Amino acid sequence: MSKPWTRRQVLAQMGIAAAAVHTLDPHELCCATPAWAQTADKELFELQKVGDGVYAAIAAPRYKTNCNAAVIVTNDGVVVVDSHSKPSAARALYKEIQGITNKPVRKLVNTHFHFDHWQGNQIYAEGNPGLEVVATQRTRENLTRPDAGLGGIPFVEKQVTTLLPAEIQKLKDDVMRASNPEMKARLESNLQQAEAYFQELKSFKPTLPTRTVSSTTTLQEGGREIQLHVFGRGHTDGDLFIYLPKEKIVATGDALIDWMPFMNDGYPEDWVQTLSALENLDFAQIIPGHGTVLPKSNLAFFRGYMADLIAAVRKAAGEGASLQEMQKKISDDLAPKYEKGMSKYPIGQYRDRVGVNVEMVLKKVVKKA
């Protein structure tokens, strides 16, 4: 096995200057669990069978979050959708996959460029010579752009050089100040996860898509039809949806999840339309980017939140409300309809994220920034 790249080598290889790294506001770190939240002690994933030869790898809620994955077994191989936030997580799922089949992983699909959906790519590539990594053309571009947002090679560098050292120091300070034994134990677990993640990223080797698509594409994989749908902008400007027409299953990445949407890299108005296009497909089950397997009916609920949020922000802006006034009123107004359904997990709860979503809609829809 080749020696892991240094951070300087990573950037030199991609032609990216470290000084060009995108700076993120702390609330943009979409997938960190609050310090008080329960850190999972169980396995990283629960592999659930959702169809004949089709599995949903449901990620356990953890301080350092992983995404869900879809595992599709064909006659002559395996197709995996998304590879999590770090190599060790991908390795854990790969071991589970090998427990159900000894067939090679022939294709890996990245639904978008965010860190928790592609940073485990290298594990599948190392174990499967000739692996094809598939994504949209825009996702491939975003993985090397310093201004793309919450993912890509520049974001790895940002995590290693500034974000993680600061996060680890804060956790150490919080552990020292904690007087409640339960809180202290949780913080110590979170610190351990952060330090382990930091060490992995320092030896991270980027594995980028080898094949890109710009429009809907149908794959015939070992007797199974797999459709890759490009509907337009949504959670990012490169979202890819994986559809199994015979099995009536769709994997959505973070364009549809079981908690509050992260809109900072998104396009709220387009997102609503993209979900409407997705709804036209004939499916019964959704493997979302985060949370449990969902019925198709959850699409309308998730889309409804965004549509109602956009309408509420437009109305409040037209009435001259300040951002702070909007955040308070809209949070309370939409809560009866959406708070319970968007607060099932310790991550991405309604009250934690609705204020930021109001801000993003004001910026992206009303002010058109």
Residue pairs with C-beta under 8 A, 6 or more apart in sequence:
1 126
2 205
4 203
4 204
4 205
5 13
5 203
5 204
5 205
5 206
7 18
7 156
7 157
7 160
7 161
7 202
8 18
10 153
10 156
10 157
10 204
10 205
10 206
11 17
11 18
11 153
11 154
11 157
14 144
14 153
14 206
15 144
16 144
16 146
16 153
16 154
16 157
17 146
18 157
18 161
20 146
20 147
20 154
21 146
21 154
21 155
21 157
21 158
21 161
22 146
22 147
22 148
22 149
22 154
22 155
22 158
23 158
24 149
24 150
24 158
24 163
27 356
28 149
28 150
28 264
29 150
29 163
30 114
30 150
30 262
30 264
30 348
31 65
31 85
31 116
31 262
31 290
31 347
31 348
32 63
32 64
32 65
32 347
33 39
33 61
33 62
33 63
33 65
33 190
33 346
33 347
34 346
34 352
35 171
35 174
35 183
35 186
35 187
35 190
36 183
36 186
37 61
37 63
37 186
37 346
37 347
38 61
38 186
38 346
39 62
39 63
39 186
39 189
39 190
39 193
40 60
40 61
40 62
42 60
43 60
43 92
44 59
44 60
44 62
44 66
44 89
44 92
44 93
45 57
45 58
45 59
45 60
45 66
45 69
45 89
45 92
45 93
45 96
46 57
46 58
46 60
47 55
47 56
47 57
47 58
47 71
47 93
47 96
47 100
48 55
48 56
48 57
48 58
48 293
49 55
50 56
50 247
50 249
50 285
50 287
50 293
51 244
51 247
51 248
51 249
51 285
52 247
53 72
53 73
53 74
53 224
54 70
54 71
54 72
54 73
54 244
54 247
54 249
55 70
55 71
55 72
55 73
55 100
56 68
56 69
56 70
56 71
56 287
56 293
57 68
57 69
57 70
57 71
57 93
57 96
58 68
58 291
58 292
58 293
59 65
59 66
59 67
59 68
59 69
59 84
59 89
59 290
60 66
61 345
61 346
61 347
62 193
63 189
63 190
63 193
63 194
64 85
64 86
64 193
64 194
64 196
64 197
65 85
65 116
65 290
65 347
66 84
66 85
66 86
66 89
66 116
67 82
67 84
67 85
67 116
67 117
67 253
67 254
67 289
67 290
68 82
68 287
68 288
68 289
68 290
68 291
69 80
69 81
69 82
69 83
69 84
69 93
70 80
70 81
70 82
70 242
70 249
70 251
70 287
71 78
71 79
71 80
71 81
71 93
71 97
71 100
72 78
72 79
72 80
72 81
72 221
72 224
72 226
72 244
73 100
73 101
73 103
74 103
74 106
74 221
74 222
74 223
74 224
75 222
75 223
75 224
76 103
76 106
76 222
77 103
77 104
77 105
77 106
77 107
77 221
77 222
78 97
78 101
78 103
78 104
78 105
78 106
79 105
79 106
79 107
79 108
79 109
79 219
79 221
79 226
80 93
80 97
80 105
80 107
80 108
80 109
80 124
81 108
81 109
81 111
81 242
81 251
81 253
81 287
82 109
82 110
82 111
82 117
82 118
82 251
82 253
82 289
83 90
83 108
83 110
83 117
83 118
83 119
83 120
83 121
83 123
83 124
84 90
84 93
84 116
84 117
84 119
84 120
85 115
85 116
85 119
85 120
85 197
86 119
86 120
86 197
86 200
86 201
87 119
87 120
87 122
87 123
87 200
87 204
88 196
88 200
89 120
90 120
90 121
90 122
90 123
90 124
91 120
91 123
94 105
94 123
94 124
94 127
97 105
104 128
105 124
105 127
105 128
105 131
106 128
106 130
106 131
106 132
106 221
106 222
107 131
107 132
107 133
107 134
107 219
107 221
108 121
108 124
108 125
108 131
108 132
108 133
108 134
109 133
109 134
109 135
109 228
109 240
109 242
110 117
110 118
110 121
110 133
110 134
110 135
110 139
110 209
110 240
111 117
111 135
111 139
111 239
111 240
111 241
111 242
111 251
111 252
111 253
111 254
111 255
111 289
112 135
112 136
112 139
112 142
112 151
112 235
112 236
112 238
112 239
112 240
112 253
112 254
112 255
113 135
113 139
113 142
113 143
113 148
113 149
113 151
113 152
113 236
113 238
114 149
114 150
114 151
114 236
114 254
114 265
115 150
115 151
115 152
115 155
115 156
115 159
117 151
117 253
117 254
117 289
118 143
118 151
119 156
119 201
119 204
121 133
121 206
121 207
121 208
122 204
122 205
122 206
122 207
124 131
124 133
124 207
125 131
125 133
125 207
131 210
132 210
132 211
133 207
133 208
133 209
133 210
133 211
134 209
134 210
134 211
134 212
134 213
134 228
134 240
135 143
135 209
135 211
135 212
135 213
135 238
135 240
136 212
136 213
136 214
136 230
136 238
136 239
136 240
137 212
137 213
137 214
137 238
138 214
138 236
138 237
138 238
139 209
139 212
139 236
139 238
139 240
140 208
140 209
140 212
140 238
141 148
141 238
142 148
142 149
142 151
142 152
142 236
142 237
142 238
143 151
143 152
143 153
143 206
143 208
143 209
144 152
144 153
144 154
144 208
145 152
145 154
146 152
146 154
148 154
148 155
148 265
149 155
149 236
149 264
149 265
150 262
150 264
150 265
153 206
156 201
156 204
156 206
159 198
159 201
160 198
160 201
160 202
164 194
164 197
164 198
164 201
165 198
167 194
168 191
168 194
168 195
168 198
171 187
171 190
171 191
171 194
172 191
174 187
175 184
175 187
175 188
175 191
178 184
178 187
213 228
213 230
213 240
214 230
215 230
216 227
216 228
216 229
216 230
217 227
217 228
218 225
218 226
218 227
218 228
219 225
219 226
219 227
219 228
220 226
224 244
224 246
225 244
225 245
225 246
226 242
226 243
226 244
227 242
227 243
227 244
227 245
228 240
228 241
228 242
228 243
229 240
229 241
229 242
229 243
229 278
229 281
230 239
230 240
230 241
231 239
231 241
231 274
231 277
231 278
232 239
232 270
232 273
232 274
232 277
233 239
233 266
233 267
233 270
233 271
233 274
234 255
234 266
234 267
234 270
234 271
234 274
234 275
235 253
235 254
235 255
235 261
235 262
235 265
235 266
235 271
236 265
236 266
237 267
239 253
239 255
239 274
240 253
241 250
241 251
241 252
241 253
241 255
241 278
242 250
242 251
243 249
243 250
243 281
243 283
244 250
244 283
245 281
245 282
248 282
248 283
248 284
248 285
249 283
249 284
249 285
249 286
249 287
250 278
250 281
250 283
250 285
250 286
250 287
251 286
251 287
252 278
252 286
252 287
252 288
252 289
253 289
254 261
254 262
254 288
254 289
254 290
255 271
255 274
255 275
255 278
255 289
256 275
256 278
256 286
256 288
256 289
256 294
256 298
256 299
256 302
257 288
257 289
257 290
257 291
257 302
257 348
258 288
258 290
258 291
258 292
258 294
258 298
258 344
258 345
259 290
259 291
259 342
259 343
259 344
259 345
259 347
259 348
259 349
260 305
260 342
260 348
260 349
260 350
260 352
260 353
260 354
260 357
261 271
261 302
261 305
261 306
261 353
261 357
262 348
262 353
263 271
263 356
263 357
263 360
263 361
263 364
264 356
264 360
266 360
266 364
267 364
268 306
268 309
268 310
268 360
268 361
268 364
268 365
269 310
269 365
271 306
272 303
272 306
272 307
272 310
275 299
275 302
275 303
275 306
276 303
278 299
279 296
279 299
279 300
279 303
283 296
284 295
284 296
285 293
285 294
285 295
285 296
286 293
286 294
286 295
286 296
286 298
286 299
287 293
288 294
290 345
290 347
290 348
291 344
291 345
301 338
301 341
304 337
304 338
305 334
305 337
305 338
305 342
308 334
308 337
308 338
309 330
309 334
309 354
309 357
309 358
309 361
310 361
310 365
312 326
312 330
312 333
312 334
313 326
313 330
313 358
313 361
313 362
313 365
313 366
314 365
314 366
316 325
316 326
316 329
316 330
317 326
317 362
317 366
321 329
323 358
323 359
323 362
326 358
326 362
327 354
327 355
327 358
327 359
330 354
330 358
331 350
331 351
331 354
331 355
331 358
334 354
335 350
338 350
339 350
339 351
342 348
342 349
342 350
343 349
343 350
343 351
363 369
